Amino acid sequence: MRKRHAMNKRIACALVLGALSLPAAWPALAQTTAEPAAPPVEAPQATAPQAEGTALELQGLQTAPAQIVVSGRRPGPGVWKVSKGEHVMWVFGLYSPLPKNMEWDAGRVERLLSQSQVLLAPPSASAHVGFFKGLSLLPQLPRLIGIRKNPDGATLHDVLPADVYARWTVLKGRYIGSDEDVERLRPVFAAQRLQAAGRDKFGLANSSVVRDRIFQLAKANKVKVMSSGFELKLDNVGKAITEFKKTQLNDAACLARTLDSLEQDLGALQQRANAWANGNIAEIEGLDYATQAQACDEAILGSTAGEQASPEFRSIRERLRTTWLEAAEKAMAEHASTFAVLDMKDVFDPSGYLAALRASGYTVDSPK
Protein backbone atom coordinates (compact mmCIF):
# COMPACT_ATOMS: atom_id res chain seq x y z
CA MET A 1 0.00 0.00 0.00
CA ARG A 2 2.81 2.40 0.90
CA LYS A 3 4.58 1.65 -2.39
CA ARG A 4 1.40 2.31 -4.38
CA HIS A 5 0.90 5.63 -2.57
CA ALA A 6 4.48 6.69 -3.40
CA MET A 7 3.97 5.86 -7.08
CA ASN A 8 0.71 7.78 -7.08
CA LYS A 9 2.49 10.87 -5.81
CA ARG A 10 5.31 10.66 -8.35
CA ILE A 11 2.95 10.28 -11.28
CA ALA A 12 0.66 13.08 -10.18
CA CYS A 13 3.63 15.39 -9.77
CA ALA A 14 4.85 14.51 -13.25
CA LEU A 15 1.48 15.43 -14.72
CA VAL A 16 1.25 18.64 -12.73
CA LEU A 17 4.77 19.69 -13.74
CA GLY A 18 4.03 18.71 -17.32
CA ALA A 19 0.82 20.72 -17.33
CA LEU A 20 2.71 23.73 -16.04
CA SER A 21 5.33 23.25 -18.79
CA LEU A 22 8.22 24.45 -16.66
CA PRO A 23 11.75 23.88 -17.99
CA ALA A 24 12.30 21.97 -14.76
CA ALA A 25 9.73 19.41 -15.89
CA TRP A 26 11.85 18.05 -18.74
CA PRO A 27 11.97 14.29 -18.19
CA ALA A 28 15.17 12.69 -17.03
CA LEU A 29 16.69 10.66 -19.83
CA ALA A 30 17.53 7.00 -19.37
CA GLN A 31 21.24 6.21 -19.21
CA THR A 32 22.89 3.83 -21.60
CA THR A 33 25.43 1.41 -20.21
CA ALA A 34 28.03 1.29 -22.96
CA GLU A 35 31.10 3.39 -22.26
CA PRO A 36 33.67 3.54 -25.08
CA ALA A 37 37.38 4.00 -24.62
CA ALA A 38 38.44 7.63 -24.73
CA PRO A 39 40.26 8.67 -27.93
CA PRO A 40 42.40 11.83 -27.90
CA VAL A 41 40.18 14.88 -27.46
CA GLU A 42 40.05 17.17 -30.45
CA ALA A 43 39.88 20.89 -29.79
CA PRO A 44 36.99 22.72 -31.44
CA GLN A 45 37.87 24.59 -34.60
CA ALA A 46 36.81 28.18 -34.99
CA THR A 47 35.24 28.56 -38.40
CA ALA A 48 33.61 31.57 -39.90
CA PRO A 49 29.98 30.85 -40.73
CA GLN A 50 29.13 30.92 -44.41
CA ALA A 51 26.02 32.64 -45.65
CA GLU A 52 23.85 29.84 -46.97
CA GLY A 53 20.23 29.21 -47.78
CA THR A 54 17.47 31.74 -48.08
CA ALA A 55 16.30 34.55 -45.80
CA LEU A 56 12.85 35.51 -44.60
CA GLU A 57 12.18 39.22 -44.09
CA LEU A 58 9.81 40.06 -41.27
CA GLN A 59 7.82 43.23 -41.66
CA GLY A 60 5.35 45.62 -40.21
CA LEU A 61 4.22 44.43 -36.76
CA GLN A 62 6.65 46.38 -34.59
CA THR A 63 8.28 49.79 -34.51
CA ALA A 64 11.82 48.38 -34.64
CA PRO A 65 13.38 47.80 -38.08
CA ALA A 66 12.48 44.48 -39.67
CA GLN A 67 14.96 41.71 -38.92
CA ILE A 68 16.11 38.80 -41.05
CA VAL A 69 15.68 35.25 -39.79
CA VAL A 70 18.20 32.96 -41.44
CA SER A 71 17.51 29.57 -42.88
CA GLY A 72 19.59 26.87 -44.50
CA ARG A 73 22.55 25.02 -42.96
CA ARG A 74 24.01 26.84 -39.95
CA PRO A 75 26.90 25.99 -37.59
CA GLY A 76 25.44 27.25 -34.32
CA PRO A 77 27.79 28.46 -31.57
CA GLY A 78 31.08 26.92 -30.59
CA VAL A 79 31.54 25.13 -27.29
CA TRP A 80 32.91 26.31 -23.97
CA LYS A 81 35.87 24.40 -22.55
CA VAL A 82 35.94 23.73 -18.81
CA SER A 83 39.13 22.07 -17.62
CA LYS A 84 41.07 21.02 -14.57
CA GLY A 85 44.34 19.16 -15.05
CA GLU A 86 43.93 16.59 -17.83
CA HIS A 87 40.14 16.47 -17.54
CA VAL A 88 37.87 18.54 -19.77
CA MET A 89 34.18 19.25 -20.18
CA TRP A 90 32.80 20.72 -23.39
CA VAL A 91 29.66 22.82 -22.82
CA PHE A 92 27.18 23.53 -25.60
CA GLY A 93 24.67 26.36 -25.11
CA LEU A 94 21.05 26.03 -26.24
CA TYR A 95 18.80 28.97 -27.09
CA SER A 96 15.11 29.15 -27.91
CA PRO A 97 13.48 30.18 -30.19
CA LEU A 98 15.59 29.48 -33.27
CA PRO A 99 14.96 30.04 -36.97
CA LYS A 100 12.25 27.57 -38.01
CA ASN A 101 13.82 26.72 -41.38
CA MET A 102 17.37 26.40 -40.07
CA GLU A 103 19.25 23.13 -40.53
CA TRP A 104 21.79 22.79 -37.74
CA ASP A 105 25.24 21.54 -38.76
CA ALA A 106 26.08 19.20 -35.87
CA GLY A 107 29.47 18.07 -37.21
CA ARG A 108 31.60 19.93 -34.66
CA VAL A 109 29.44 18.76 -31.75
CA GLU A 110 29.45 15.16 -32.97
CA ARG A 111 33.27 15.10 -33.12
CA LEU A 112 33.61 16.25 -29.52
CA LEU A 113 30.72 14.11 -28.27
CA SER A 114 32.10 10.97 -29.92
CA GLN A 115 35.42 11.55 -28.12
CA SER A 116 33.74 11.93 -24.74
CA GLN A 117 32.79 9.22 -22.28
CA VAL A 118 29.62 10.82 -20.95
CA LEU A 119 26.92 13.30 -21.96
CA LEU A 120 25.76 15.39 -19.00
CA ALA A 121 22.04 16.09 -19.47
CA PRO A 122 20.55 19.54 -18.79
CA PRO A 123 19.25 20.28 -15.29
CA SER A 124 15.84 18.72 -14.69
CA ALA A 125 13.34 18.08 -11.90
CA SER A 126 11.03 15.21 -12.71
CA ALA A 127 9.21 12.06 -11.68
CA HIS A 128 9.75 8.79 -13.53
CA VAL A 129 6.53 7.33 -14.90
CA GLY A 130 6.09 3.88 -16.38
CA PHE A 131 3.01 2.24 -17.91
CA PHE A 132 2.11 0.09 -14.91
CA LYS A 133 2.79 2.93 -12.49
CA GLY A 134 0.45 5.05 -14.60
CA LEU A 135 -2.42 2.72 -13.81
CA SER A 136 -2.27 3.75 -10.17
CA LEU A 137 -2.92 7.38 -11.15
CA LEU A 138 -6.46 6.65 -12.32
CA PRO A 139 -8.11 7.76 -9.06
CA GLN A 140 -6.41 11.17 -9.47
CA LEU A 141 -7.45 11.81 -13.09
CA PRO A 142 -10.81 13.51 -12.35
CA ARG A 143 -8.97 16.07 -10.23
CA LEU A 144 -6.62 16.92 -13.14
CA ILE A 145 -9.45 17.80 -15.52
CA GLY A 146 -9.57 21.57 -16.02
CA ILE A 147 -6.26 22.29 -14.33
CA ARG A 148 -5.30 24.76 -17.09
CA LYS A 149 -8.52 26.77 -16.80
CA ASN A 150 -9.34 29.69 -14.52
CA PRO A 151 -11.21 28.78 -11.32
CA ASP A 152 -15.01 29.16 -11.15
CA GLY A 153 -15.43 29.42 -14.93
CA ALA A 154 -13.74 32.83 -15.07
CA THR A 155 -12.47 34.17 -18.40
CA LEU A 156 -9.43 36.26 -19.21
CA HIS A 157 -11.73 39.28 -19.34
CA ASP A 158 -12.62 38.61 -15.70
CA VAL A 159 -9.10 38.14 -14.33
CA LEU A 160 -6.93 40.55 -16.34
CA PRO A 161 -6.58 44.32 -15.88
CA ALA A 162 -8.58 46.14 -18.56
CA ASP A 163 -5.52 47.50 -20.37
CA VAL A 164 -3.84 44.08 -20.49
CA TYR A 165 -7.02 42.43 -21.76
CA ALA A 166 -7.37 45.06 -24.52
CA ARG A 167 -3.82 44.32 -25.70
CA TRP A 168 -4.48 40.57 -25.45
CA THR A 169 -7.56 40.90 -27.66
CA VAL A 170 -5.57 42.61 -30.43
CA LEU A 171 -2.74 40.07 -30.46
CA LYS A 172 -5.05 37.10 -30.00
CA GLY A 173 -6.90 38.16 -33.15
CA ARG A 174 -3.63 38.61 -35.00
CA TYR A 175 -1.95 35.33 -34.06
CA ILE A 176 -4.57 32.88 -32.74
CA GLY A 177 -7.83 33.96 -34.36
CA SER A 178 -11.36 33.40 -33.14
CA ASP A 179 -10.73 30.44 -30.83
CA GLU A 180 -12.92 31.15 -27.78
CA ASP A 181 -11.65 28.23 -25.68
CA VAL A 182 -8.41 30.11 -25.08
CA GLU A 183 -10.40 32.78 -23.24
CA ARG A 184 -10.99 30.35 -20.35
CA LEU A 185 -7.31 29.51 -19.89
CA ARG A 186 -5.32 30.85 -16.97
CA PRO A 187 -3.14 33.80 -18.11
CA VAL A 188 0.07 31.75 -17.88
CA PHE A 189 -1.31 29.11 -20.27
CA ALA A 190 -2.88 31.71 -22.58
CA ALA A 191 0.58 33.32 -22.71
CA GLN A 192 2.13 30.01 -23.78
CA ARG A 193 -0.44 29.62 -26.55
CA LEU A 194 0.00 33.20 -27.80
CA GLN A 195 3.79 33.06 -27.65
CA ALA A 196 3.93 29.87 -29.72
CA ALA A 197 1.52 31.26 -32.32
CA GLY A 198 3.39 34.57 -32.59
CA ARG A 199 6.81 32.99 -32.94
CA ASP A 200 5.51 30.58 -35.56
CA LYS A 201 4.14 33.51 -37.54
CA PHE A 202 7.59 35.11 -37.55
CA GLY A 203 9.61 32.08 -38.59
CA LEU A 204 10.81 31.08 -35.12
CA ALA A 205 10.50 27.70 -33.43
CA ASN A 206 11.39 25.88 -30.22
CA SER A 207 14.99 24.65 -29.97
CA SER A 208 14.08 21.09 -28.93
CA VAL A 209 15.21 19.78 -32.32
CA VAL A 210 18.80 20.74 -31.46
CA ARG A 211 18.65 19.19 -27.99
CA ASP A 212 17.06 16.03 -29.37
CA ARG A 213 19.74 15.78 -32.06
CA ILE A 214 22.50 15.85 -29.44
CA PHE A 215 20.95 12.93 -27.57
CA GLN A 216 20.53 11.04 -30.83
CA LEU A 217 24.23 11.55 -31.53
CA ALA A 218 25.11 10.30 -28.04
CA LYS A 219 23.11 7.14 -28.62
CA ALA A 220 24.62 6.59 -32.06
CA ASN A 221 28.13 6.95 -30.64
CA LYS A 222 27.36 4.82 -27.56
CA VAL A 223 28.08 7.69 -25.18
CA LYS A 224 26.56 7.22 -21.72
CA VAL A 225 24.00 9.82 -20.61
CA MET A 226 24.40 11.11 -17.07
CA SER A 227 21.46 12.78 -15.37
CA SER A 228 22.02 16.06 -13.54
CA GLY A 229 18.49 16.26 -12.15
CA PHE A 230 16.49 15.08 -9.19
CA GLU A 231 13.05 13.90 -8.15
CA LEU A 232 10.92 16.05 -5.90
CA LYS A 233 9.88 14.70 -2.54
CA LEU A 234 6.10 14.82 -2.64
CA ASP A 235 3.53 15.23 0.07
CA ASN A 236 -0.23 15.58 -0.48
CA VAL A 237 -0.47 15.75 -4.29
CA GLY A 238 -4.24 15.26 -4.35
CA LYS A 239 -4.69 18.25 -2.07
CA ALA A 240 -2.22 20.26 -4.16
CA ILE A 241 -4.17 19.55 -7.37
CA THR A 242 -7.43 20.59 -5.71
CA GLU A 243 -5.76 23.73 -4.35
CA PHE A 244 -4.29 24.62 -7.73
CA LYS A 245 -7.65 24.30 -9.49
CA LYS A 246 -9.41 26.67 -7.09
CA THR A 247 -6.57 29.20 -6.70
CA GLN A 248 -6.19 32.16 -9.02
CA LEU A 249 -2.48 32.49 -9.78
CA ASN A 250 -0.67 35.79 -9.74
CA ASP A 251 0.04 35.34 -13.45
CA ALA A 252 -1.35 38.48 -15.10
CA ALA A 253 2.25 39.77 -15.21
CA CYS A 254 3.23 36.67 -17.19
CA LEU A 255 0.70 37.42 -19.93
CA ALA A 256 1.52 41.15 -19.87
CA ARG A 257 5.24 40.41 -20.35
CA THR A 258 4.40 38.05 -23.21
CA LEU A 259 2.40 40.81 -24.85
CA ASP A 260 5.39 43.15 -24.40
CA SER A 261 7.60 40.57 -26.08
CA LEU A 262 5.35 40.19 -29.10
CA GLU A 263 4.72 43.94 -29.42
CA GLN A 264 8.24 45.21 -28.86
CA ASP A 265 10.81 42.44 -28.56
CA LEU A 266 10.44 40.38 -31.73
CA GLY A 267 13.45 42.14 -33.21
CA ALA A 268 15.60 41.13 -30.24
CA LEU A 269 14.28 37.56 -30.38
CA GLN A 270 15.15 37.38 -34.06
CA GLN A 271 18.57 38.90 -33.40
CA ARG A 272 19.33 36.29 -30.74
CA ALA A 273 18.11 33.48 -32.99
CA ASN A 274 20.31 34.67 -35.85
CA ALA A 275 23.34 35.13 -33.59
CA TRP A 276 23.00 31.57 -32.27
CA ALA A 277 22.47 30.12 -35.75
CA ASN A 278 25.54 31.89 -37.14
CA GLY A 279 27.74 31.14 -34.13
CA ASN A 280 28.44 34.81 -33.45
CA ILE A 281 29.82 34.53 -29.91
CA ALA A 282 30.48 38.24 -29.39
CA GLU A 283 26.91 39.10 -30.34
CA ILE A 284 25.45 36.23 -28.34
CA GLU A 285 27.27 37.31 -25.19
CA GLY A 286 26.08 40.90 -25.50
CA LEU A 287 22.39 40.04 -25.71
CA ASP A 288 19.86 40.38 -22.90
CA TYR A 289 18.53 36.97 -21.89
CA ALA A 290 15.87 38.23 -19.47
CA THR A 291 12.55 37.22 -21.01
CA GLN A 292 8.90 36.86 -20.16
CA ALA A 293 9.73 33.32 -19.02
CA GLN A 294 10.89 34.73 -15.68
CA ALA A 295 7.50 36.27 -14.95
CA CYS A 296 5.71 33.12 -16.07
CA ASP A 297 7.92 30.81 -14.01
CA GLU A 298 7.38 32.96 -10.94
CA ALA A 299 3.61 32.64 -11.31
CA ILE A 300 3.95 28.86 -10.93
CA LEU A 301 6.88 28.56 -8.55
CA GLY A 302 5.29 31.09 -6.21
CA SER A 303 1.93 29.32 -6.07
CA THR A 304 0.64 27.80 -2.84
CA ALA A 305 -0.48 24.73 -4.77
CA GLY A 306 3.09 23.92 -5.75
CA GLU A 307 4.18 24.16 -2.16
CA GLN A 308 1.32 21.82 -1.19
CA ALA A 309 2.75 19.18 -3.56
CA SER A 310 6.32 19.55 -2.33
CA PRO A 311 8.05 21.79 0.23
CA GLU A 312 10.97 21.92 -2.25
CA PHE A 313 8.85 23.46 -5.02
CA ARG A 314 9.86 27.08 -4.41
CA SER A 315 13.55 26.20 -4.32
CA ILE A 316 13.62 24.25 -7.59
CA ARG A 317 15.94 26.74 -9.31
CA GLU A 318 18.52 26.65 -6.52
CA ARG A 319 18.45 22.88 -6.29
CA LEU A 320 18.76 22.48 -10.07
CA ARG A 321 21.91 24.58 -9.95
CA THR A 322 23.34 22.64 -7.01
CA THR A 323 22.64 19.18 -8.45
CA TRP A 324 24.03 20.14 -11.89
CA LEU A 325 27.27 21.46 -10.38
CA GLU A 326 27.66 18.30 -8.28
CA ALA A 327 27.06 16.12 -11.36
CA ALA A 328 29.48 18.18 -13.47
CA GLU A 329 32.28 17.89 -10.92
CA LYS A 330 31.65 14.16 -10.55
CA ALA A 331 31.68 13.62 -14.33
CA MET A 332 34.91 15.55 -14.74
CA ALA A 333 36.58 13.71 -11.87
CA GLU A 334 35.69 10.29 -13.30
CA HIS A 335 36.13 10.89 -17.04
CA ALA A 336 38.78 12.41 -19.27
CA SER A 337 36.17 14.09 -21.45
CA THR A 338 32.57 15.11 -20.72
CA PHE A 339 30.08 16.80 -23.03
CA ALA A 340 27.39 18.94 -21.38
CA VAL A 341 24.30 20.84 -22.55
CA LEU A 342 23.05 24.02 -20.86
CA ASP A 343 20.71 26.87 -21.68
CA MET A 344 22.67 29.84 -23.01
CA LYS A 345 21.40 32.04 -20.18
CA ASP A 346 23.06 29.68 -17.68
CA VAL A 347 26.29 29.82 -19.67
CA PHE A 348 26.51 33.64 -19.62
CA ASP A 349 24.91 34.43 -16.25
CA PRO A 350 27.59 36.14 -14.08
CA SER A 351 26.35 34.05 -11.14
CA GLY A 352 25.43 31.03 -13.27
CA TYR A 353 26.71 27.53 -13.77
CA LEU A 354 30.02 28.18 -15.54
CA ALA A 355 30.77 31.13 -13.27
CA ALA A 356 30.37 28.78 -10.28
CA LEU A 357 32.82 26.28 -11.79
CA ARG A 358 35.30 29.09 -12.46
CA ALA A 359 34.99 30.21 -8.83
CA SER A 360 35.70 26.61 -7.73
CA GLY A 361 39.06 26.57 -9.52
CA TYR A 362 38.14 25.27 -12.98
CA THR A 363 39.45 27.02 -16.08
CA VAL A 364 36.66 28.18 -18.39
CA ASP A 365 37.52 29.16 -21.96
CA SER A 366 34.96 30.66 -24.34
CA PRO A 367 34.83 29.70 -28.01
CA LYS A 368 36.59 32.16 -30.30
N, C-alpha and C positions, 0 to 999 in steps of 0.2 A: 504493500500500500504506500509506504514512504517513497519507494522508488518511482511508482507511478505518479505521485504528487510532484516529485522533482522534475520528471519529464514534462508534466503538464506546464509547470512554470517556465521551463526553458523554451518550449514551443510557443507559448503565449507571448513571451518576451520577444521572440524572433519575429512574430507577426506584428506586434506593436511597433518594434523598431523598423521593420520593413514598411509598414504603413506610413510611418513618419518620414521615411526616406532620408535619414541622416547618413552622412558619410560613414559614421561609426557603425552603421548597420551592414556594411559590406560583409558578406559571409567569409569566414575563414576558409582558406583553400586547403584541400587534403594534401599531405606531403607524400612525395614519392620516396622510394627507398633506395633507388640506385644512386650511387655516388661515384662519378668517374674520377680517374686520376687527374691531377692538376697539371696541365701543360703550362709552359711559360706564359706569363700574362703579357698580352700585347697592349701597349699604351694606345689610347684613342688618338686618331689622327684628326687634326684640325683641317677641315676642308671648306672652302668657300661655297655656299649654296649656289646652284645654277638656277637661273630663271627658266622654269619649265611649265608646260601646261597652259591652261587658259586662265582668265581672270574674270571675276564677277563684280561689276560696279554696283554699289549700293547707293540709292539716291533718295532724297526728298523727305525722310521722316524724322529728321533731327536738324538742329541748327548748325552742328559741326559739319565741316566738309565731308563729302562722301568718301568712304574708305574702300580699299580693294581687298577682297578676301581671295587668297591664292587657292589654286587647285593644282592637280597634277602631282608628280612625285616630289616629295620634300624630305629633307634629312632630319628635321627636328633638331633639338638642342644636343650639344655634347653632354658628356657625363662628368660629374664631380668625382674627384679622387680623394678618398679618405684613407690615410695610411698610418701605421705605427710599426716600426721595424720592417720586417719582410712581409707583413700582412697588409692587404689592401681591400678596400670596399669601393666599388664603383656605384655611384648614385645617379639614377635617372629621374628627372623631374617631369611630372605630368601636369598638364594644364587643360582646363575645360572652360568654355567650349573651344573647339577647333574648326577649321574650315571643313565643311561637309564633304566637299569633293576632293579633299586631299588624300593622296596615297602616301603613307608613311614609308620611307626607306629605312628598314630596320637592320640593314647590313652591319653597321657599326656596333649596335647593341648586341646583335647575335654573336659577333666575334668575341666580345668581352664576356657575354653570358656563357658561351660554350667553354670558355677557359676558366670559369668559376665553378666552385663546388656546391654553392648554395645560392638560391634566390630568396632574399628576405622580402616577404610580402608587405604591402602597406599596412599601417596601423588599422586595427579593426576591433570593434566590440560586437560580439555576436552570440548566438546560441545555436548549437548543432542540432539539426532536425533530420530525422530519418523517416521512412515511410511508416514503419510500425509505431514509432513514437508519435507520429502525426495522428494516429487513430485515437490516442488518449486526449487529444485536444477537442474532440467533438463536443463535449459538454460546454466548452467555452465559446464555440462559434456564434451562438445567438448574441452574445455580448459584443462581439466584434463587428456586427452589422451596423453600419452607419457611423463608424468611428471617424470618418473623414468629414462628416457633415456638422454644421453648427448645432448646438443643443437647442431643444424645444422648437425645432422647425424654423429657426431664424434664417434669414437670408443675408447676403452681403450688405444689402441696403440697410438692414436693421443693425448691423454690428460695426459698420465702418463710419468714420467721420464723413460728413457730407462732401467735403472737398476731395477726399480720397476716393469716395464712391463715384463721383463725377468723372474723375480721371480714369478709374477702372472701366467705366462704361465705354469711354472713347476707345481705349486700347483693346478691350474685350471685343468690340465690334470690328476693330481693324485686324486682329490676329486670330480670334477664336470664332467669331460669328454669332449666330443667334442661339447657341446652345444654352438653354435655361437651367439645365441641371447644375452647371457650374456655379450658379447663383446661390446654391445651398451649401457649397463647400465652405469649410473654415478658411479664413484668409490665407493661412500658410499653404494650404493645398491649392487654392485658387491661384496663388502666386506661382507655384510650381507649374501649373497648367499653362498660365500665360507666358511665363518665361520660356518654356519649351516651344510654344507656338511662335513667339516672337523671334527666337534664335533660328528656328527652322526657316522662317520667312526671309531671314537675312543671310542664309548660307552657312550657318554655324550649327555644330552638332556636339553631342556629348563625347568626351574623350575615351569612353570605355573601350573602343576598338583598339586603341594603342595599348592600354593595360592588358586587354585580353590577348593581344598578339604576343606580348612579352611572356605571358604564362604558357602560351602555345609553344614558343621557342624553347622555354625551359623544359617542357615535356619532351619535345623532339630531341633535345640534346641530353636528356636524362639527367638534368640538374635538379637536385632536391629542393623542394619549396619549404621554407622555414616560416612559420607563423610568427607575427610580432604582436598579436592581439590577445584578447582575454574574453572570458565569459562573465557576464554580470551575475552577481549573487542576487537571487530574486526572493522577494517576500510574497505579499498577497497580490498576485497578478490579477485575479478576478476582480478584486476591489479596485485596483488601479485602472482597469479597463472601464469599469462602471464610472469611476471618478472622472476619467478623461472624457467620456461621452457627455457628461452633464456639465463640464467646466468650460467656460469660454476662455480660450487662451488669450494672452496678451500679444496677439500676432498681427494687429493692424499695421504696426511698423514694418513687419516683414513684407506685406503687400505694397505698402507705400514705397519702400526702398526698391522693390522690383519695378514699380512704375517709374521711379526715377531712372533706373537702369535702362529701361526700354525707351524712355523719352530723351535721355541726355547722354547715356554712357555707351551706346552701341558703337560709337567710333572707337572708344578705348577698348571695348571687348574685341573688336575686329583687329585693332592694332596688336593686342596681346596674342591673338590667335595667329596672326601673320608672323610675329616675332618668333613664336614657338616653332611654327612650321619651317621657317627659314633658318632656324638655329642662331639667331642674332642674340648672343649672350648679353652684350652691353645694353641692348634695348630691353631685353627681358628683365634684367636686374633693375632697371630704372622705372619699371611700371608699378602702379599701385595695385596691390592684390586684395585690398579691402573691398568686399562686394556685399550685395544684399544677403548673401548666404549667412553672414554673421547675425543679422537681425532675425533671420528665419530660424537658425539654429537656437538662438536664445529663447525664442518663443516656445520651443519644445523642451530644451534642457532646463528651463526655468519653471516648467509646469509642476504643479503639485501631484499630478497623476504619475509622472515619471518617477518622482520620489517615492510614491506609494509602491511602485513595482520594484524599485531597488534603491537603497540608501546611497548607492554609488552613482546614481544617474547624473546628478549635477556635476560630478567631478570626472566625467568621462574624458574630457579633453586632457586633463592633467594626467590621468592614468594611461591614456593612449601614448602620450609622450614618454612617460616613464617606462612602460613595457617595451616600446620600440627601442629606446636607448639601451635597455638591458639586453634585448635580443641582438641588437647590432654589435655590442661589445662581445657578446658570447660568440656570435658568428665569426667575428674577426679573430678572436682568440683561438678558435678551433680550426679555422680554414685559411689557406693562403690567399684565396680570392673569393670575395662575396659580391653579388650584384644585388642592389636594393632599388626599390621604387618608392618615391615620395611625391606628394603634391608639391608643385613649384613654390607655393607660399610657405611651406615648411622648410624648403631649401634656403630661401632668401630671408626668412624672418630673423632679425637680429637676436632674438631670444629663442629661436627655433631649434630644430633637431641637429642640423650640422653645426650651428653655433655652440650647442651643448657639447658635442664631441670635441670641437676645437678647444673649448674651455677645459676639457678633461685630458688634454695632452695629445690629441690626435692632430695630424697635419691634414688640412683640408685645402685642396687645390681646385680652383674653378677651371672649366674648359676655356680654351682660348678662342 
